[in-house]
Amino acid sequence: MLANLSGWHLVAIFAVVLLVFGATRLPALARGIGQSVRILRSEVADGKADAPDVEAGDGAPR
């Protein structure tokens, strides 16, 4: 579905977002999205660090 998007589609989507949110609110929106992505990445990294190590053969924790 997303593979069929061209450059013009992205321009149209950006124009709609600009009309809906306005130019003054876009920096705050982008900042919020960036913070959310950073939090998600740190939580995923913490989850991987907390996961027990499993050996290849028996599936039991070390």
N, C-alpha and C positions, 0 to 999 in steps of 0.2 A: 504494500500500500504506500509506504513512504518512499519506495524506490522510484516512483513515477514523478516525484517532485522535481521541478526544474528551478532555475534561478528566478524566473518570473513568478512562480508560485511563492517562493520565499519572500520576494519583494511585496507581493500582495498581502501575505500574512503579516509582515512587518508593518505595512500601512494600516491594516485593520487594528493591530495592537496599538499603534500610535494614536489612532482615532479614539479607541476605547479608553486608554489610560491617560493620554495626554503626554506632551513632551516633558512636563515638569515632574511627573511621577515615575517615568521610566528609569532614571538612575536608582531610585529607591527600590524599585521592583527588581532590577538587575542585582543590586547589592544583596537583597533578601534571597534571591535564587542562589547566588554565589555562596552565601553563608550556609544555606541548606545543604548544598552539595558538599561543602567542607565538613559539616557535621556528619553527614551520611558516610563519607569516606573514613572519617576517624572512628565512627562506630563500627564499620565493617572491619577495619584494621584491628580494633580492640576485640571484636568477636573472634577473629582468626587467631589472635594471640592467646585468648582464653580457652580455645578449643584444645582438648587433649590430643596429644600425639598418638597416632595409631600406626602400628607396624603393618607392613604390606600383607602379611600372610594370615594372621589369626584374627584380626579385628579387635583385639583387646588393647586397652590403653597401656602405655609403658609404665 
